[in-house]
């Protein structure tokens, strides 16, 4: 029995990409009641903070260090004028190819949450210059406290809302304040053209990535009633961080927004229609391991 409990514990610790495994073979309720979710949060955040100490001391002279500090303070940073003219041209050519019915072989096209999506992994397609990718990699390494990162990905993201606006609004769970996972992790968004607020830009609860006592209580009670492996939804997120401000990333074009999506965030409600494309990045590492 003790061996079985140890196996379950390590299985849940290692399953860092999800809140919990959906394997019905084990009963995780008892471990959640004992606070396993909170233990995972504390261990992962402490490991990340310790890892930052190991990485920072060697990089204080670089500008990337201060960009990383902005994420630590606010939960996000913006890199203005990110794409050069040639990179923008290559990205436009890719979009034209997709719109012309000739998407790359690695494209993912699907319908979800009342909208149609297209994802293309452009990491190795020579669209974003290697130097830019390395700069983002450096910021991610420093913030996540890792000496090396191999899973940073750049994506072309296209979305077209359903014709029935009520269907899209009701189905899209990303319109609700939520957190992606239980540990520090990074996502990035770059809008090719500036978005107005009615276009539904990315919104972030400034400081909502900090591990406060209210946040710990929220995480504990949410873990007791979780229904899926997705991040917890929190319609009342602003009550968990009562002194925070909502940062709406409107009127930003060609600015890469990098945010810790352990913090509460959402997609703003969109009242306009049509397809739009943006550049996304994702970087989720194992928070229990220091990668060398």
Backbone torsions as a table, in degrees:
resi	resn	phi	psi	omega
1	UNK	NA	-44.3	179.9
2	UNK	-63.0	-42.3	178.7
3	UNK	-60.7	-41.6	179.8
4	UNK	-62.5	-41.9	179.9
5	UNK	-65.4	-38.5	177.7
6	UNK	-64.5	-40.1	179.3
7	UNK	-63.2	-42.4	178.2
8	UNK	-62.8	-43.3	-178.1
9	UNK	-59.6	-50.7	-178.3
10	UNK	-69.2	-30.0	177.0
11	UNK	-63.9	-42.0	-179.7
12	UNK	-72.0	-36.9	178.3
13	UNK	-63.9	-43.2	-176.0
14	UNK	-75.2	-21.6	-176.4
15	UNK	-81.4	64.1	-169.8
16	UNK	-77.2	-14.0	-178.7
17	UNK	-79.5	-12.6	-179.0
18	UNK	-131.9	165.7	174.9
19	UNK	-69.8	-47.0	177.7
20	UNK	-150.5	154.1	174.0
21	UNK	-71.3	148.7	178.8
22	UNK	-95.2	16.7	178.1
23	UNK	-70.6	114.9	-177.7
24	UNK	-76.0	-1.2	-176.7
25	UNK	-66.3	-29.6	-178.8
26	UNK	-114.1	152.7	175.7
27	UNK	-99.3	106.3	-176.4
28	UNK	-88.4	-8.0	-175.9
29	UNK	-56.7	-40.4	-178.7
30	UNK	-63.6	-41.0	-179.5
31	UNK	-70.7	-35.8	176.2
32	UNK	-65.2	-39.6	179.0
33	UNK	-62.4	-36.7	179.2
34	UNK	-75.6	-10.7	176.4
35	UNK	99.0	26.5	179.5
36	UNK	-59.5	-38.9	-179.4
37	UNK	-61.6	-43.3	179.3
38	UNK	-65.8	-38.2	178.1
39	UNK	-62.0	-42.1	178.5
40	UNK	-63.1	-40.6	179.1
41	UNK	-61.9	-49.4	-176.4
42	UNK	-63.4	-44.2	-179.9
43	UNK	-63.1	-45.6	-176.4
44	UNK	-66.1	-39.6	-179.6
45	UNK	-71.4	-39.1	177.8
46	UNK	-66.3	-40.6	178.3
47	UNK	-62.7	-40.1	179.1
48	UNK	-64.3	-44.5	179.5
49	UNK	-63.2	-41.2	178.4
50	UNK	-65.6	-40.9	179.0
51	UNK	-62.2	-35.4	178.4
52	UNK	-62.1	-37.6	178.8
53	UNK	-61.7	-37.9	-179.3
54	UNK	-70.1	-32.4	-176.6
55	UNK	-87.1	-40.4	-170.9
56	UNK	-62.8	-43.6	-171.2
57	UNK	-56.9	-24.9	-178.0
58	UNK	-93.3	-2.8	-171.7
59	UNK	-131.1	16.1	-175.4
60	UNK	-64.4	-23.8	-177.6
61	UNK	-79.3	-9.9	-176.6
62	UNK	-91.7	147.0	178.4
63	UNK	-62.1	-30.7	-179.5
64	UNK	-57.9	-29.5	179.9
65	UNK	-60.3	-42.2	-177.1
66	UNK	-74.2	-31.5	174.4
67	UNK	-65.2	-37.9	177.6
68	UNK	-65.0	-39.7	178.7
69	UNK	-62.9	-30.5	176.8
70	UNK	-64.4	-38.0	176.8
71	UNK	-67.3	-40.5	179.2
72	UNK	-60.9	-40.0	-176.4
73	UNK	-77.0	-49.3	-171.6
74	UNK	-106.7	-20.9	-176.5
75	UNK	99.1	-4.1	-177.5
76	UNK	-156.8	165.3	172.5
77	UNK	-150.4	152.7	175.9
78	UNK	-118.9	135.0	176.7
79	UNK	-108.6	103.2	-174.0
80	UNK	-75.1	153.4	177.9
81	UNK	49.9	50.1	-171.9
82	UNK	-70.2	-47.6	-177.5
83	UNK	-90.8	136.1	173.7
84	UNK	-82.1	176.5	-176.7
85	UNK	-61.6	-43.5	-178.5
86	UNK	-66.7	-39.1	178.4
87	UNK	-65.1	-42.6	178.6
88	UNK	-62.3	-38.3	179.5
89	UNK	-65.8	-43.5	178.8
90	UNK	-63.5	-38.2	178.9
91	UNK	-67.8	-39.8	177.9
92	UNK	-63.9	-38.3	177.5
93	UNK	-64.2	-37.9	178.0
94	UNK	-65.3	-42.7	179.1
95	UNK	-63.5	-41.5	178.4
96	UNK	-61.6	-38.3	178.0
97	UNK	-64.6	-40.7	178.7
98	UNK	-66.8	-45.8	-179.7
99	UNK	-65.3	-26.3	178.9
100	UNK	-84.3	5.5	176.9
101	UNK	85.2	18.8	-179.3
102	UNK	-128.2	64.5	-178.6
103	UNK	-73.2	155.4	176.3
104	UNK	-61.2	159.4	-177.6
105	UNK	-63.5	-27.8	-178.0
106	UNK	-89.3	14.7	179.0
107	UNK	-71.4	144.2	172.6
108	UNK	-116.2	116.6	-177.8
109	UNK	-121.8	124.3	-175.3
110	UNK	-160.3	164.9	175.0
111	UNK	-107.2	136.6	-179.6
112	UNK	-161.8	144.3	175.8
113	UNK	53.3	36.7	176.4
114	UNK	76.6	18.6	-179.5
115	UNK	-144.9	164.3	177.1
116	UNK	-106.4	135.6	-174.7
117	UNK	-124.9	153.5	168.5
118	UNK	-137.9	130.3	177.0
119	UNK	-122.6	134.4	175.8
120	UNK	-132.9	121.5	176.3
121	UNK	-75.5	109.8	-176.4
122	UNK	-106.3	12.7	-175.5
123	UNK	-54.0	-43.6	-174.8
124	UNK	-110.0	24.1	-178.2
125	UNK	-100.4	10.0	177.6
126	UNK	57.9	33.4	176.2
127	UNK	-92.1	-50.1	173.8
128	UNK	-93.1	126.4	-176.6
129	UNK	-55.9	147.9	-179.6
130	UNK	-58.3	-37.8	-178.9
131	UNK	-63.4	-38.5	178.5
132	UNK	-68.0	-42.6	178.8
133	UNK	-62.5	-38.7	179.7
134	UNK	-67.7	-36.1	177.9
135	UNK	-63.5	-43.6	177.6
136	UNK	-66.2	-39.6	178.0
137	UNK	-59.2	-40.3	179.6
138	UNK	-63.4	-44.7	178.2
139	UNK	-60.9	-44.3	-180.0
140	UNK	-63.8	-43.1	179.6
141	UNK	-60.6	-44.4	-177.0
142	UNK	-68.4	-43.1	-177.3
143	UNK	-69.8	-41.3	-177.8
144	UNK	-84.1	-2.3	176.3
145	UNK	67.3	43.9	-179.2
146	UNK	-123.4	138.9	177.3
147	UNK	-72.6	-31.0	178.3
148	UNK	-144.0	150.1	178.2
149	UNK	-136.3	131.3	-178.1
150	UNK	-117.3	-5.5	-174.2
151	UNK	-111.8	22.7	173.5
152	UNK	-71.1	127.6	-177.6
153	UNK	-126.5	141.5	173.6
154	UNK	-109.3	131.7	-176.3
155	UNK	-127.6	143.9	163.6
156	UNK	-91.4	127.5	-174.4
157	UNK	-122.0	124.0	176.3
158	UNK	-120.9	139.9	179.8
159	UNK	-141.7	140.0	175.2
160	UNK	-133.4	117.0	-178.5
161	UNK	-65.6	153.0	177.3
162	UNK	-62.9	154.0	-179.9
163	UNK	-63.5	-31.5	178.2
164	UNK	-87.5	104.3	-174.3
165	UNK	-62.3	-36.3	-179.3
166	UNK	-66.2	-35.5	178.0
167	UNK	-64.5	-44.0	-178.9
168	UNK	-64.4	-44.9	-177.2
169	UNK	-64.5	-44.0	-176.6
170	UNK	-71.3	-30.6	-174.5
171	UNK	-87.6	-26.8	-171.7
172	UNK	-79.5	101.9	-179.2
173	UNK	-70.6	-15.1	-179.9
174	UNK	-75.5	-4.9	174.5
175	UNK	-78.1	-12.4	-179.5
176	UNK	-95.5	141.9	174.6
177	UNK	-55.1	132.3	-178.1
178	UNK	-155.2	167.9	174.7
179	UNK	-122.8	144.0	-173.5
180	UNK	-78.9	-35.3	-175.6
181	UNK	-160.8	-175.3	-172.4
182	UNK	-96.0	1.3	-175.3
183	UNK	-134.9	164.3	178.0
184	UNK	-57.1	131.4	179.8
185	UNK	-154.2	157.0	-173.2
186	UNK	-124.3	139.7	170.2
187	UNK	-129.8	156.2	178.5
188	UNK	-137.2	150.5	-179.1
189	UNK	-138.6	134.9	174.0
190	UNK	-132.8	117.9	178.3
191	UNK	-88.4	127.8	-176.9
192	UNK	-66.6	-29.5	175.6
193	UNK	-129.9	147.8	179.0
194	UNK	-57.9	138.2	179.1
195	UNK	-106.2	137.8	170.6
196	UNK	-80.0	167.1	-178.0
197	UNK	-60.8	-34.6	-179.4
198	UNK	-72.7	-8.1	176.1
199	UNK	-84.2	-3.9	176.8
200	UNK	75.7	51.9	179.2
201	UNK	-73.8	171.1	178.3
202	UNK	-63.1	136.7	176.8
203	UNK	-125.0	141.1	-176.7
204	UNK	-134.0	137.1	175.9
205	UNK	-81.2	100.5	-174.3
206	UNK	-57.5	124.3	-176.9
207	UNK	84.3	-0.3	-176.8
208	UNK	-75.2	5.3	176.0
209	UNK	-96.3	-3.9	-177.5
210	UNK	-79.9	143.7	-176.7
211	UNK	-91.7	86.9	179.5
212	UNK	-94.8	171.6	179.2
213	UNK	-64.0	-40.5	177.1
214	UNK	-62.1	-38.9	-179.8
215	UNK	-66.4	-39.5	179.2
216	UNK	-62.8	-42.7	177.4
217	UNK	-62.7	-42.8	178.2
218	UNK	-59.7	-46.2	-178.5
219	UNK	-63.0	-40.8	-178.1
220	UNK	-64.1	-52.2	-176.6
221	UNK	-70.9	-30.2	175.2
222	UNK	-67.3	-36.0	-179.4
223	UNK	-66.6	-26.0	-179.6
224	UNK	-74.1	-23.1	-176.2
225	UNK	-120.8	19.6	-177.7
226	UNK	-64.0	151.0	-178.3
227	UNK	-123.2	-8.2	-179.3
228	UNK	-153.1	176.5	179.4
229	UNK	-87.0	2.7	178.6
230	UNK	-78.4	166.4	178.6
231	UNK	-63.0	156.6	-177.8
232	UNK	-70.0	138.4	173.9
233	UNK	-91.3	141.5	-176.3
234	UNK	-143.1	82.2	179.3
235	UNK	-56.2	-27.6	-179.4
236	UNK	-102.7	35.7	-176.0
237	UNK	-57.7	-34.9	-176.5
238	UNK	-69.1	-17.0	174.6
239	UNK	-79.8	-24.1	177.1
240	UNK	-73.7	-32.3	176.2
241	UNK	-122.5	77.4	-170.5
242	UNK	-66.2	-22.5	-176.6
243	UNK	-101.9	17.3	-176.3
244	UNK	-92.9	170.7	174.5
245	UNK	-122.7	147.9	176.8
246	UNK	-86.6	122.2	177.9
247	UNK	-96.7	112.9	177.5
248	UNK	-101.2	121.7	-173.3
249	UNK	-91.3	63.5	176.9
250	UNK	-96.8	163.3	177.9
251	UNK	59.6	29.9	176.7
252	UNK	-118.7	119.0	175.9
253	UNK	-121.5	137.1	-178.7
254	UNK	59.2	32.5	174.2
255	UNK	-117.8	122.5	179.3
256	UNK	-83.7	119.7	177.8
257	UNK	-96.8	120.9	177.3
258	UNK	-113.8	124.9	-175.1
259	UNK	-135.9	147.6	173.2
260	UNK	-83.5	107.2	-174.4
261	UNK	-87.3	15.7	156.4
262	UNK	-68.5	-28.0	175.0
263	UNK	-71.1	156.2	-178.3
264	UNK	-73.1	133.4	-178.4
265	UNK	-152.4	169.3	178.0
266	UNK	-164.4	166.6	170.1
267	UNK	-91.3	127.9	178.6
268	UNK	-61.6	150.2	-179.1
269	UNK	-67.4	130.2	-175.8
270	UNK	-102.5	126.2	178.1
271	UNK	-105.8	-10.5	176.6
272	UNK	-90.6	166.2	-177.0
273	UNK	-120.9	170.0	176.9
274	UNK	109.9	169.0	-179.4
275	UNK	-89.4	144.2	175.1
276	UNK	-140.2	151.1	-180.0
277	UNK	-118.4	147.6	176.7
278	UNK	-149.2	164.8	177.6
279	UNK	-100.2	129.4	178.7
280	UNK	-118.9	151.1	168.3
281	UNK	-126.2	153.5	175.4
282	UNK	-139.6	139.3	178.9
283	UNK	-150.4	100.6	178.2
284	UNK	-124.5	115.3	-178.4
285	UNK	-109.0	166.8	176.1
286	UNK	-73.0	113.0	-174.1
287	UNK	-73.8	-9.1	-178.8
288	UNK	-95.1	-2.3	-174.2
289	UNK	-125.3	135.8	172.6
290	UNK	-95.0	110.2	-175.9
291	UNK	-82.0	128.8	-178.5
292	UNK	-113.3	NA	NA
